[in-house]
Amino acid sequence: MANFTLYHTDGCHLCEMADELLSAANIPFAAKDIMDNEQLIELYQTSIPVVESSQGNKLFWPFDTVALAQFIADNKE
């Protein structure tokens, strides 16, 4: 089960970059398109990509490999 969720939408080049960073880190994650949920649109429409841990902590863009690695280390179960 994924401990992290990437909030994104299609056609978002920053979201694609975030997806690539997560994939390169070999961390299982679930991807959720915010366009499928009105509440997610309201929360994240100007913030995506956003990575959320299972503890509810969030990493907002911009982030790089170093920031992502620290976020993952701080939020692993």
PDB file with SEQRES, HELIX, SHEET and CRYST1 records, atoms N, CA, C and O in Angstrom:
SEQRES   1 A   77  MET ALA ASN PHE THR LEU TYR HIS THR ASP GLY CYS HIS          
SEQRES   2 A   77  LEU CYS GLU MET ALA ASP GLU LEU LEU SER ALA ALA ASN          
SEQRES   3 A   77  ILE PRO PHE ALA ALA LYS ASP ILE MET ASP ASN GLU GLN          
SEQRES   4 A   77  LEU ILE GLU LEU TYR GLN THR SER ILE PRO VAL VAL GLU          
SEQRES   5 A   77  SER SER GLN GLY ASN LYS LEU PHE TRP PRO PHE ASP THR          
SEQRES   6 A   77  VAL ALA LEU ALA GLN PHE ILE ALA ASP ASN LYS GLU              
HELIX    1 AA1 HIS A   13  ALA A   24  1                                  12    
HELIX    2 AA2 ILE A   34  ASP A   36  5                                   3    
HELIX    3 AA3 GLU A   38  TYR A   44  1                                   7    
HELIX    4 AA4 THR A   65  ASN A   75  1                                  11    
SHEET    1 AA1 4 PHE A  29  ASP A  33  0                                        
SHEET    2 AA1 4 PHE A   4  HIS A   8  1                                        
SHEET    3 AA1 4 VAL A  50  SER A  53 -1                                        
SHEET    4 AA1 4 LYS A  58  PHE A  60 -1                                        
CRYST1    1.000    1.000    1.000  90.00  90.00  90.00 P 1           1          
ATOM      1  N   MET A   1       0.841  -1.187   0.000  1.00  0.00           N  
ATOM      2  CA  MET A   1       0.000   0.000   0.000  1.00  0.00           C  
ATOM      3  C   MET A   1       0.883   1.247   0.000  1.00  0.00           C  
ATOM      4  O   MET A   1       1.898   1.301   0.695  1.00  0.00           O  
ATOM      5  N   ALA A   2       0.495   2.224  -0.770  1.00  0.00           N  
ATOM      6  CA  ALA A   2       1.274   3.454  -0.887  1.00  0.00           C  
ATOM      7  C   ALA A   2       1.126   4.306   0.366  1.00  0.00           C  
ATOM      8  O   ALA A   2       0.030   4.477   0.898  1.00  0.00           O  
ATOM      9  N   ASN A   3       2.251   4.831   0.820  1.00  0.00           N  
ATOM     10  CA  ASN A   3       2.238   5.735   1.962  1.00  0.00           C  
ATOM     11  C   ASN A   3       2.173   7.191   1.521  1.00  0.00           C  
ATOM     12  O   ASN A   3       2.055   8.094   2.349  1.00  0.00           O  
ATOM     13  N   PHE A   4       2.249   7.414   0.212  1.00  0.00           N  
ATOM     14  CA  PHE A   4       2.273   8.766  -0.317  1.00  0.00           C  
ATOM     15  C   PHE A   4       1.274   8.898  -1.457  1.00  0.00           C  
ATOM     16  O   PHE A   4       1.029   7.950  -2.204  1.00  0.00           O  
ATOM     17  N   THR A   5       0.703  10.093  -1.576  1.00  0.00           N  
ATOM     18  CA  THR A   5      -0.234  10.399  -2.654  1.00  0.00           C  
ATOM     19  C   THR A   5       0.266  11.632  -3.377  1.00  0.00           C  
ATOM     20  O   THR A   5       0.638  12.625  -2.753  1.00  0.00           O  
ATOM     21  N   LEU A   6       0.271  11.561  -4.701  1.00  0.00           N  
ATOM     22  CA  LEU A   6       0.606  12.711  -5.537  1.00  0.00           C  
ATOM     23  C   LEU A   6      -0.692  13.263  -6.107  1.00  0.00           C  
ATOM     24  O   LEU A   6      -1.387  12.583  -6.862  1.00  0.00           O  
ATOM     25  N   TYR A   7      -1.013  14.496  -5.742  1.00  0.00           N  
ATOM     26  CA  TYR A   7      -2.169  15.178  -6.320  1.00  0.00           C  
ATOM     27  C   TYR A   7      -1.696  15.896  -7.573  1.00  0.00           C  
ATOM     28  O   TYR A   7      -0.718  16.643  -7.545  1.00  0.00           O  
ATOM     29  N   HIS A   8      -2.406  15.660  -8.675  1.00  0.00           N  
ATOM     30  CA  HIS A   8      -1.978  16.155  -9.982  1.00  0.00           C  
ATOM     31  C   HIS A   8      -3.199  16.365 -10.863  1.00  0.00           C  
ATOM     32  O   HIS A   8      -4.337  16.174 -10.435  1.00  0.00           O  
ATOM     33  N   THR A   9      -2.937  16.759 -12.096  1.00  0.00           N  
ATOM     34  CA  THR A   9      -3.953  16.731 -13.140  1.00  0.00           C  
ATOM     35  C   THR A   9      -3.256  16.541 -14.476  1.00  0.00           C  
ATOM     36  O   THR A   9      -2.068  16.837 -14.611  1.00  0.00           O  
ATOM     37  N   ASP A  10      -3.986  16.050 -15.452  1.00  0.00           N  
ATOM     38  CA  ASP A  10      -3.421  15.839 -16.782  1.00  0.00           C  
ATOM     39  C   ASP A  10      -3.026  17.171 -17.407  1.00  0.00           C  
ATOM     40  O   ASP A  10      -3.696  18.184 -17.208  1.00  0.00           O  
ATOM     41  N   GLY A  11      -1.944  17.158 -18.154  1.00  0.00           N  
ATOM     42  CA  GLY A  11      -1.499  18.352 -18.852  1.00  0.00           C  
ATOM     43  C   GLY A  11      -0.691  19.305 -17.990  1.00  0.00           C  
ATOM     44  O   GLY A  11      -0.365  20.407 -18.430  1.00  0.00           O  
ATOM     45  N   CYS A  12      -0.368  18.905 -16.788  1.00  0.00           N  
ATOM     46  CA  CYS A  12       0.403  19.737 -15.856  1.00  0.00           C  
ATOM     47  C   CYS A  12       1.862  19.282 -15.924  1.00  0.00           C  
ATOM     48  O   CYS A  12       2.205  18.215 -15.414  1.00  0.00           O  
ATOM     49  N   HIS A  13       2.719  20.091 -16.553  1.00  0.00           N  
ATOM     50  CA  HIS A  13       4.115  19.670 -16.713  1.00  0.00           C  
ATOM     51  C   HIS A  13       4.847  19.601 -15.377  1.00  0.00           C  
ATOM     52  O   HIS A  13       5.758  18.788 -15.223  1.00  0.00           O  
ATOM     53  N   LEU A  14       4.470  20.429 -14.415  1.00  0.00           N  
ATOM     54  CA  LEU A  14       5.084  20.351 -13.087  1.00  0.00           C  
ATOM     55  C   LEU A  14       4.694  19.041 -12.396  1.00  0.00           C  
ATOM     56  O   LEU A  14       5.497  18.441 -11.682  1.00  0.00           O  
ATOM     57  N   CYS A  15       3.463  18.611 -12.619  1.00  0.00           N  
ATOM     58  CA  CYS A  15       2.996  17.344 -12.055  1.00  0.00           C  
ATOM     59  C   CYS A  15       3.774  16.175 -12.653  1.00  0.00           C  
ATOM     60  O   CYS A  15       4.106  15.219 -11.952  1.00  0.00           O  
ATOM     61  N   GLU A  16       4.062  16.256 -13.942  1.00  0.00           N  
ATOM     62  CA  GLU A  16       4.858  15.216 -14.592  1.00  0.00           C  
ATOM     63  C   GLU A  16       6.258  15.169 -13.997  1.00  0.00           C  
ATOM     64  O   GLU A  16       6.815  14.088 -13.805  1.00  0.00           O  
ATOM     65  N   MET A  17       6.830  16.337 -13.704  1.00  0.00           N  
ATOM     66  CA  MET A  17       8.152  16.391 -13.085  1.00  0.00           C  
ATOM     67  C   MET A  17       8.115  15.772 -11.688  1.00  0.00           C  
ATOM     68  O   MET A  17       9.021  15.026 -11.316  1.00  0.00           O  
ATOM     69  N   ALA A  18       7.078  16.075 -10.920  1.00  0.00           N  
ATOM     70  CA  ALA A  18       6.939  15.510  -9.576  1.00  0.00           C  
ATOM     71  C   ALA A  18       6.782  13.992  -9.643  1.00  0.00           C  
ATOM     72  O   ALA A  18       7.361  13.271  -8.830  1.00  0.00           O  
ATOM     73  N   ASP A  19       6.007  13.512 -10.601  1.00  0.00           N  
ATOM     74  CA  ASP A  19       5.823  12.076 -10.799  1.00  0.00           C  
ATOM     75  C   ASP A  19       7.168  11.415 -11.085  1.00  0.00           C  
ATOM     76  O   ASP A  19       7.469  10.353 -10.540  1.00  0.00           O  
ATOM     77  N   GLU A  20       7.972  12.039 -11.935  1.00  0.00           N  
ATOM     78  CA  GLU A  20       9.291  11.497 -12.268  1.00  0.00           C  
ATOM     79  C   GLU A  20      10.197  11.451 -11.041  1.00  0.00           C  
ATOM     80  O   GLU A  20      10.931  10.481 -10.853  1.00  0.00           O  
ATOM     81  N   LEU A  21      10.154  12.490 -10.203  1.00  0.00           N  
ATOM     82  CA  LEU A  21      10.968  12.507  -8.984  1.00  0.00           C  
ATOM     83  C   LEU A  21      10.556  11.380  -8.033  1.00  0.00           C  
ATOM     84  O   LEU A  21      11.411  10.694  -7.473  1.00  0.00           O  
ATOM     85  N   LEU A  22       9.256  11.192  -7.853  1.00  0.00           N  
ATOM     86  CA  LEU A  22       8.771  10.117  -6.984  1.00  0.00           C  
ATOM     87  C   LEU A  22       9.142   8.750  -7.543  1.00  0.00           C  
ATOM     88  O   LEU A  22       9.566   7.867  -6.797  1.00  0.00           O  
ATOM     89  N   SER A  23       8.987   8.572  -8.833  1.00  0.00           N  
ATOM     90  CA  SER A  23       9.329   7.296  -9.463  1.00  0.00           C  
ATOM     91  C   SER A  23      10.819   7.009  -9.322  1.00  0.00           C  
ATOM     92  O   SER A  23      11.212   5.876  -9.041  1.00  0.00           O  
ATOM     93  N   ALA A  24      11.645   8.026  -9.517  1.00  0.00           N  
ATOM     94  CA  ALA A  24      13.098   7.867  -9.401  1.00  0.00           C  
ATOM     95  C   ALA A  24      13.507   7.513  -7.976  1.00  0.00           C  
ATOM     96  O   ALA A  24      14.530   6.861  -7.769  1.00  0.00           O  
ATOM     97  N   ALA A  25      12.719   7.938  -6.996  1.00  0.00           N  
ATOM     98  CA  ALA A  25      13.011   7.640  -5.590  1.00  0.00           C  
ATOM     99  C   ALA A  25      12.583   6.221  -5.207  1.00  0.00           C  
ATOM    100  O   ALA A  25      12.828   5.781  -4.084  1.00  0.00           O  
ATOM    101  N   ASN A  26      11.945   5.504  -6.138  1.00  0.00           N  
ATOM    102  CA  ASN A  26      11.477   4.131  -5.905  1.00  0.00           C  
ATOM    103  C   ASN A  26      10.549   4.022  -4.699  1.00  0.00           C  
ATOM    104  O   ASN A  26      10.603   3.056  -3.937  1.00  0.00           O  
ATOM    105  N   ILE A  27       9.708   5.022  -4.546  1.00  0.00           N  
ATOM    106  CA  ILE A  27       8.736   5.037  -3.458  1.00  0.00           C  
ATOM    107  C   ILE A  27       7.350   4.770  -4.044  1.00  0.00           C  
ATOM    108  O   ILE A  27       6.925   5.480  -4.955  1.00  0.00           O  
ATOM    109  N   PRO A  28       6.635   3.754  -3.536  1.00  0.00           N  
ATOM    110  CA  PRO A  28       5.278   3.531  -4.025  1.00  0.00           C  
ATOM    111  C   PRO A  28       4.386   4.723  -3.667  1.00  0.00           C  
ATOM    112  O   PRO A  28       4.414   5.226  -2.544  1.00  0.00           O  
ATOM    113  N   PHE A  29       3.608   5.152  -4.634  1.00  0.00           N  
ATOM    114  CA  PHE A  29       2.689   6.259  -4.380  1.00  0.00           C  
ATOM    115  C   PHE A  29       1.439   6.086  -5.216  1.00  0.00           C  
ATOM    116  O   PHE A  29       1.451   5.448  -6.269  1.00  0.00           O  
ATOM    117  N   ALA A  30       0.371   6.664  -4.725  1.00  0.00           N  
ATOM    118  CA  ALA A  30      -0.887   6.697  -5.465  1.00  0.00           C  
ATOM    119  C   ALA A  30      -0.988   8.066  -6.119  1.00  0.00           C  
ATOM    120  O   ALA A  30      -0.638   9.077  -5.509  1.00  0.00           O  
ATOM    121  N   ALA A  31      -1.461   8.101  -7.341  1.00  0.00           N  
ATOM    122  CA  ALA A  31      -1.661   9.370  -8.044  1.00  0.00           C  
ATOM    123  C   ALA A  31      -3.156   9.655  -8.095  1.00  0.00           C  
ATOM    124  O   ALA A  31      -3.946   8.813  -8.522  1.00  0.00           O  
ATOM    125  N   LYS A  32      -3.536  10.855  -7.656  1.00  0.00           N  
ATOM    126  CA  LYS A  32      -4.948  11.255  -7.683  1.00  0.00           C  
ATOM    127  C   LYS A  32      -5.090  12.511  -8.520  1.00  0.00           C  
ATOM    128  O   LYS A  32      -4.458  13.533  -8.253  1.00  0.00           O  
ATOM    129  N   ASP A  33      -5.932  12.416  -9.539  1.00  0.00           N  
ATOM    130  CA  ASP A  33      -6.226  13.568 -10.386  1.00  0.00           C  
ATOM    131  C   ASP A  33      -7.248  14.436  -9.658  1.00  0.00           C  
ATOM    132  O   ASP A  33      -8.350  13.981  -9.353  1.00  0.00           O  
ATOM    133  N   ILE A  34      -6.883  15.674  -9.383  1.00  0.00           N  
ATOM    134  CA  ILE A  34      -7.782  16.550  -8.625  1.00  0.00           C  
ATOM    135  C   ILE A  34      -9.068  16.848  -9.383  1.00  0.00           C  
ATOM    136  O   ILE A  34     -10.071  17.214  -8.770  1.00  0.00           O  
ATOM    137  N   MET A  35      -9.058  16.698 -10.703  1.00  0.00           N  
ATOM    138  CA  MET A  35     -10.246  17.001 -11.498  1.00  0.00           C  
ATOM    139  C   MET A  35     -11.377  15.999 -11.266  1.00  0.00           C  
ATOM    140  O   MET A  35     -12.507  16.222 -11.700  1.00  0.00           O  
ATOM    141  N   ASP A  36     -11.071  14.900 -10.583  1.00  0.00           N  
ATOM    142  CA  ASP A  36     -12.086  13.888 -10.288  1.00  0.00           C  
ATOM    143  C   ASP A  36     -12.863  14.172  -9.008  1.00  0.00           C  
ATOM    144  O   ASP A  36     -13.772  13.421  -8.655  1.00  0.00           O  
ATOM    145  N   ASN A  37     -12.508  15.256  -8.307  1.00  0.00           N  
ATOM    146  CA  ASN A  37     -13.115  15.516  -7.002  1.00  0.00           C  
ATOM    147  C   ASN A  37     -13.178  17.023  -6.768  1.00  0.00           C  
ATOM    148  O   ASN A  37     -12.147  17.693  -6.721  1.00  0.00           O  
ATOM    149  N   GLU A  38     -14.370  17.542  -6.624  1.00  0.00           N  
ATOM    150  CA  GLU A  38     -14.575  18.989  -6.459  1.00  0.00           C  
ATOM    151  C   GLU A  38     -13.817  19.545  -5.252  1.00  0.00           C  
ATOM    152  O   GLU A  38     -13.261  20.642  -5.313  1.00  0.00           O  
ATOM    153  N   GLN A  39     -13.799  18.788  -4.164  1.00  0.00           N  
ATOM    154  CA  GLN A  39     -13.090  19.245  -2.961  1.00  0.00           C  
ATOM    155  C   GLN A  39     -11.582  19.340  -3.221  1.00  0.00           C  
ATOM    156  O   GLN A  39     -10.927  20.274  -2.760  1.00  0.00           O  
ATOM    157  N   LEU A  40     -11.039  18.375  -3.957  1.00  0.00           N  
ATOM    158  CA  LEU A  40      -9.609  18.427  -4.280  1.00  0.00           C  
ATOM    159  C   LEU A  40      -9.292  19.600  -5.198  1.00  0.00           C  
ATOM    160  O   LEU A  40      -8.233  20.217  -5.081  1.00  0.00           O  
ATOM    161  N   ILE A  41     -10.205  19.906  -6.110  1.00  0.00           N  
ATOM    162  CA  ILE A  41     -10.010  21.072  -6.980  1.00  0.00           C  
ATOM    163  C   ILE A  41      -9.908  22.328  -6.125  1.00  0.00           C  
ATOM    164  O   ILE A  41      -9.007  23.145  -6.315  1.00  0.00           O  
ATOM    165  N   GLU A  42     -10.836  22.480  -5.183  1.00  0.00           N  
ATOM    166  CA  GLU A  42     -10.819  23.666  -4.316  1.00  0.00           C  
ATOM    167  C   GLU A  42      -9.538  23.747  -3.494  1.00  0.00           C  
ATOM    168  O   GLU A  42      -8.984  24.830  -3.303  1.00  0.00           O  
ATOM    169  N   LEU A  43      -9.071  22.603  -3.012  1.00  0.00           N  
ATOM    170  CA  LEU A  43      -7.875  22.582  -2.163  1.00  0.00           C  
ATOM    171  C   LEU A  43      -6.582  22.833  -2.936  1.00  0.00           C  
ATOM    172  O   LEU A  43      -5.695  23.536  -2.453  1.00  0.00           O  
ATOM    173  N   TYR A  44      -6.476  22.260  -4.133  1.00  0.00           N  
ATOM    174  CA  TYR A  44      -5.175  22.186  -4.794  1.00  0.00           C  
ATOM    175  C   TYR A  44      -5.082  22.812  -6.180  1.00  0.00           C  
ATOM    176  O   TYR A  44      -4.035  22.707  -6.818  1.00  0.00           O  
ATOM    177  N   GLN A  45      -6.135  23.458  -6.668  1.00  0.00           N  
ATOM    178  CA  GLN A  45      -6.112  23.916  -8.058  1.00  0.00           C  
ATOM    179  C   GLN A  45      -4.948  24.842  -8.381  1.00  0.00           C  
ATOM    180  O   GLN A  45      -4.475  24.848  -9.517  1.00  0.00           O  
ATOM    181  N   THR A  46      -4.476  25.618  -7.425  1.00  0.00           N  
ATOM    182  CA  THR A  46      -3.342  26.512  -7.685  1.00  0.00           C  
ATOM    183  C   THR A  46      -2.068  26.024  -7.005  1.00  0.00           C  
ATOM    184  O   THR A  46      -1.066  26.738  -6.988  1.00  0.00           O  
ATOM    185  N   SER A  47      -2.093  24.817  -6.445  1.00  0.00           N  
ATOM    186  CA  SER A  47      -0.953  24.316  -5.677  1.00  0.00           C  
ATOM    187  C   SER A  47      -0.290  23.079  -6.257  1.00  0.00           C  
ATOM    188  O   SER A  47       0.840  22.764  -5.887  1.00  0.00           O  
ATOM    189  N   ILE A  48      -0.964  22.369  -7.157  1.00  0.00           N  
ATOM    190  CA  ILE A  48      -0.412  21.107  -7.636  1.00  0.00           C  
ATOM    191  C   ILE A  48       0.894  21.343  -8.385  1.00  0.00           C  
ATOM    192  O   ILE A  48       1.087  22.379  -9.020  1.00  0.00           O  
ATOM    193  N   PRO A  49       1.774  20.372  -8.298  1.00  0.00           N  
ATOM    194  CA  PRO A  49       1.663  19.084  -7.631  1.00  0.00           C  
ATOM    195  C   PRO A  49       1.893  19.185  -6.129  1.00  0.00           C  
ATOM    196  O   PRO A  49       2.646  20.029  -5.643  1.00  0.00           O  
ATOM    197  N   VAL A  50       1.220  18.296  -5.418  1.00  0.00           N  
ATOM    198  CA  VAL A  50       1.362  18.203  -3.966  1.00  0.00           C  
ATOM    199  C   VAL A  50       1.526  16.726  -3.618  1.00  0.00           C  
ATOM    200  O   VAL A  50       0.786  15.877  -4.114  1.00  0.00           O  
ATOM    201  N   VAL A  51       2.498  16.430  -2.765  1.00  0.00           N  
ATOM    202  CA  VAL A  51       2.675  15.072  -2.252  1.00  0.00           C  
ATOM    203  C   VAL A  51       2.179  15.067  -0.814  1.00  0.00           C  
ATOM    204  O   VAL A  51       2.559  15.922  -0.013  1.00  0.00           O  
ATOM    205  N   GLU A  52       1.324  14.094  -0.491  1.00  0.00           N  
ATOM    206  CA  GLU A  52       0.802  13.969   0.870  1.00  0.00           C  
ATOM    207  C   GLU A  52       1.206  12.620   1.442  1.00  0.00           C  
ATOM    208  O   GLU A  52       1.110  11.595   0.766  1.00  0.00           O  
ATOM    209  N   SER A  53       1.658  12.625   2.689  1.00  0.00           N  
ATOM    210  CA  SER A  53       2.003  11.376   3.370  1.00  0.00           C  
ATOM    211  C   SER A  53       0.749  10.782   4.003  1.00  0.00           C  
ATOM    212  O   SER A  53      -0.277  11.451   4.121  1.00  0.00           O  
ATOM    213  N   SER A  54       0.845   9.525   4.405  1.00  0.00           N  
ATOM    214  CA  SER A  54      -0.296   8.887   5.064  1.00  0.00           C  
ATOM    215  C   SER A  54      -0.593   9.530   6.416  1.00  0.00           C  
ATOM    216  O   SER A  54      -1.679   9.346   6.965  1.00  0.00           O  
ATOM    217  N   GLN A  55       0.366  10.283   6.956  1.00  0.00           N  
ATOM    218  CA  GLN A  55       0.137  11.015   8.202  1.00  0.00           C  
ATOM    219  C   GLN A  55      -0.554  12.354   7.963  1.00  0.00           C  
ATOM    220  O   GLN A  55      -0.920  13.044   8.915  1.00  0.00           O  
ATOM    221  N   GLY A  56      -0.732  12.723   6.697  1.00  0.00           N  
ATOM    222  CA  GLY A  56      -1.405  13.974   6.368  1.00  0.00           C  
ATOM    223  C   GLY A  56      -0.471  15.148   6.141  1.00  0.00           C  
ATOM    224  O   GLY A  56      -0.930  16.261   5.886  1.00  0.00           O  
ATOM    225  N   ASN A  57       0.838  14.917   6.229  1.00  0.00           N  
ATOM    226  CA  ASN A  57       1.801  15.988   5.946  1.00  0.00           C  
ATOM    227  C   ASN A  57       1.889  16.206   4.445  1.00  0.00           C  
ATOM    228  O   ASN A  57       1.753  15.265   3.663  1.00  0.00           O  
ATOM    229  N   LYS A  58       2.117  17.447   4.047  1.00  0.00           N  
ATOM    230  CA  LYS A  58       2.112  17.782   2.621  1.00  0.00           C  
ATOM    231  C   LYS A  58       3.408  18.464   2.212  1.00  0.00           C  
ATOM    232  O   LYS A  58       3.975  19.266   2.954  1.00  0.00           O  
ATOM    233  N   LEU A  59       3.858  18.125   1.014  1.00  0.00           N  
ATOM    234  CA  LEU A  59       5.013  18.761   0.386  1.00  0.00           C  
ATOM    235  C   LEU A  59       4.498  19.443  -0.875  1.00  0.00           C  
ATOM    236  O   LEU A  59       4.055  18.786  -1.817  1.00  0.00           O  
ATOM    237  N   PHE A  60       4.562  20.767  -0.876  1.00  0.00           N  
ATOM    238  CA  PHE A  60       4.059  21.554  -2.000  1.00  0.00           C  
ATOM    239  C   PHE A  60       5.190  21.880  -2.967  1.00  0.00           C  
ATOM    240  O   PHE A  60       6.338  22.062  -2.563  1.00  0.00           O  
ATOM    241  N   TRP A  61       4.851  21.951  -4.240  1.00  0.00           N  
ATOM    242  CA  TRP A  61       5.792  22.354  -5.269  1.00  0.00           C  
ATOM    243  C   TRP A  61       6.153  23.804  -5.051  1.00  0.00           C  
ATOM    244  O   TRP A  61       5.271  24.575  -4.673  1.00  0.00           O  
ATOM    245  N   PRO A  62       7.386  24.235  -5.262  1.00  0.00           N  
ATOM    246  CA  PRO A  62       8.471  23.477  -5.879  1.00  0.00           C  
ATOM    247  C   PRO A  62       9.254  22.653  -4.855  1.00  0.00           C  
ATOM    248  O   PRO A  62       9.476  23.081  -3.722  1.00  0.00           O  
ATOM    249  N   PHE A  63       9.663  21.458  -5.289  1.00  0.00           N  
ATOM    250  CA  PHE A  63      10.577  20.634  -4.498  1.00  0.00           C  
ATOM    251  C   PHE A  63      11.504  19.906  -5.456  1.00  0.00           C  
ATOM    252  O   PHE A  63      11.183  19.687  -6.624  1.00  0.00           O  
ATOM    253  N   ASP A  64      12.664  19.539  -4.926  1.00  0.00           N  
ATOM    254  CA  ASP A  64      13.655  18.827  -5.726  1.00  0.00           C  
ATOM    255  C   ASP A  64      13.923  17.471  -5.086  1.00  0.00           C  
ATOM    256  O   ASP A  64      13.251  17.082  -4.131  1.00  0.00           O  
ATOM    257  N   THR A  65      14.905  16.758  -5.616  1.00  0.00           N  
ATOM    258  CA  THR A  65      15.232  15.431  -5.116  1.00  0.00           C  
ATOM    259  C   THR A  65      15.594  15.455  -3.637  1.00  0.00           C  
ATOM    260  O   THR A  65      15.176  14.580  -2.879  1.00  0.00           O  
ATOM    261  N   VAL A  66      16.367  16.452  -3.226  1.00  0.00           N  
ATOM    262  CA  VAL A  66      16.798  16.551  -1.827  1.00  0.00           C  
ATOM    263  C   VAL A  66      15.603  16.792  -0.908  1.00  0.00           C  
ATOM    264  O   VAL A  66      15.462  16.121   0.114  1.00  0.00           O  
ATOM    265  N   ALA A  67      14.751  17.739  -1.261  1.00  0.00           N  
ATOM    266  CA  ALA A  67      13.572  18.035  -0.439  1.00  0.00           C  
ATOM    267  C   ALA A  67      12.626  16.838  -0.387  1.00  0.00           C  
ATOM    268  O   ALA A  67      12.061  16.537   0.664  1.00  0.00           O  
ATOM    269  N   LEU A  68      12.454  16.159  -1.515  1.00  0.00           N  
ATOM    270  CA  LEU A  68      11.584  14.983  -1.550  1.00  0.00           C  
ATOM    271  C   LEU A  68      12.155  13.868  -0.679  1.00  0.00           C  
ATOM    272  O   LEU A  68      11.415  13.227   0.067  1.00  0.00           O  
ATOM    273  N   ALA A  69      13.458  13.633  -0.766  1.00  0.00           N  
ATOM    274  CA  ALA A  69      14.089  12.589   0.047  1.00  0.00           C  
ATOM    275  C   ALA A  69      13.916  12.881   1.535  1.00  0.00           C  
ATOM    276  O   ALA A  69      13.660  11.968   2.320  1.00  0.00           O  
ATOM    277  N   GLN A  70      14.052  14.133   1.922  1.00  0.00           N  
ATOM    278  CA  GLN A  70      13.875  14.504   3.329  1.00  0.00           C  
ATOM    279  C   GLN A  70      12.424  14.301   3.761  1.00  0.00           C  
ATOM    280  O   GLN A  70      12.161  13.798   4.853  1.00  0.00           O  
ATOM    281  N   PHE A  71      11.483  14.696   2.899  1.00  0.00           N  
ATOM    282  CA  PHE A  71      10.062  14.519   3.194  1.00  0.00           C  
ATOM    283  C   PHE A  71       9.734  13.036   3.363  1.00  0.00           C  
ATOM    284  O   PHE A  71       9.020  12.656   4.291  1.00  0.00           O  
ATOM    285  N   ILE A  72      10.253  12.208   2.473  1.00  0.00           N  
ATOM    286  CA  ILE A  72      10.009  10.766   2.544  1.00  0.00           C  
ATOM    287  C   ILE A  72      10.593  10.199   3.836  1.00  0.00           C  
ATOM    288  O   ILE A  72       9.930   9.428   4.531  1.00  0.00           O  
ATOM    289  N   ALA A  73      11.825  10.576   4.159  1.00  0.00           N  
ATOM    290  CA  ALA A  73      12.469  10.083   5.382  1.00  0.00           C  
ATOM    291  C   ALA A  73      11.691  10.498   6.625  1.00  0.00           C  
ATOM    292  O   ALA A  73      11.562   9.719   7.570  1.00  0.00           O  
ATOM    293  N   ASP A  74      11.182  11.704   6.625  1.00  0.00           N  
ATOM    294  CA  ASP A  74      10.440  12.218   7.778  1.00  0.00           C  
ATOM    295  C   ASP A  74       9.050  11.597   7.915  1.00  0.00           C  
ATOM    296  O   ASP A  74       8.443  11.662   8.983  1.00  0.00           O  
ATOM    297  N   ASN A  75       8.545  10.995   6.832  1.00  0.00           N  
ATOM    298  CA  ASN A  75       7.160  10.519   6.819  1.00  0.00           C  
ATOM    299  C   ASN A  75       7.000   9.034   6.537  1.00  0.00           C  
ATOM    300  O   ASN A  75       5.882   8.572   6.311  1.00  0.00           O  
ATOM    301  N   LYS A  76       8.087   8.277   6.543  1.00  0.00           N  
ATOM    302  CA  LYS A  76       7.963   6.831   6.349  1.00  0.00           C  
ATOM    303  C   LYS A  76       7.339   6.205   7.582  1.00  0.00           C  
ATOM    304  O   LYS A  76       7.604   6.612   8.713  1.00  0.00           O  
ATOM    305  N   GLU A  77       6.500   5.204   7.335  1.00  0.00           N  
ATOM    306  CA  GLU A  77       5.862   4.504   8.465  1.00  0.00           C  
ATOM    307  C   GLU A  77       6.742   3.379   8.934  1.00  0.00           C  
ATOM    308  O   GLU A  77       6.387   2.668   9.875  1.00  0.00           O  
TER     309      GLU A  77                                                      
END                                                                             
